[in-house]
Amino acid sequence: MFPSPFDPSRPRGRELPLSYRVRKEAGIEDVRLHDLRHRHAGHAVMNGVPVPVVSRMLGHSNVRMTLRYAHLGDRDIEAAAERIGQETAEIMEL
């Protein structure tokens, strides 16, 4: 969202005056970019984007870091188990 002026493939440093201004004008001053990254990762995974893809989108070199970002609740895990169970039942013609 805020690329480095020196290397556009990397994020800008911690001092982001534009970010503060945008958040203030949007009325979300208490939301940090870090919070948005967590939200983005969680929604991406919940919508079926594979974790390795989310990892690359976030610029993580390690999928374990992405899993820390993509907070999955019990509801999401139960829904996934239901989908897998339903597919298994269909394969077994139950």
Secondary structure in CASP SS format (residue, H / E / C, confidence):
PFRMAT SS
TARGET T0000
AUTHOR 0000-0000-0000
METHOD secondary structure of the structure
MODEL  1
M C 1.00
F C 1.00
P E 1.00
S C 1.00
P C 1.00
F C 1.00
D C 1.00
P C 1.00
S C 1.00
R C 1.00
P E 1.00
R C 1.00
G C 1.00
R C 1.00
E C 1.00
L C 1.00
P H 1.00
L H 1.00
S H 1.00
Y H 1.00
R H 1.00
V H 1.00
R H 1.00
K H 1.00
E H 1.00
A H 1.00
G C 1.00
I C 1.00
E C 1.00
D C 1.00
V C 1.00
R C 1.00
L H 1.00
H H 1.00
D H 1.00
L H 1.00
R H 1.00
H H 1.00
R H 1.00
H H 1.00
A H 1.00
G H 1.00
H H 1.00
A H 1.00
V H 1.00
M H 1.00
N C 1.00
G C 1.00
V C 1.00
P C 1.00
V H 1.00
P H 1.00
V H 1.00
V H 1.00
S H 1.00
R H 1.00
M H 1.00
L H 1.00
G C 1.00
H C 1.00
S C 1.00
N C 1.00
V H 1.00
R H 1.00
M H 1.00
T H 1.00
L H 1.00
R H 1.00
Y H 1.00
A C 1.00
H C 1.00
L C 1.00
G C 1.00
D H 1.00
R H 1.00
D H 1.00
I H 1.00
E H 1.00
A H 1.00
A H 1.00
A H 1.00
E H 1.00
R H 1.00
I H 1.00
G H 1.00
Q H 1.00
E H 1.00
T H 1.00
A H 1.00
E H 1.00
I H 1.00
M C 1.00
E C 1.00
L C 1.00
END
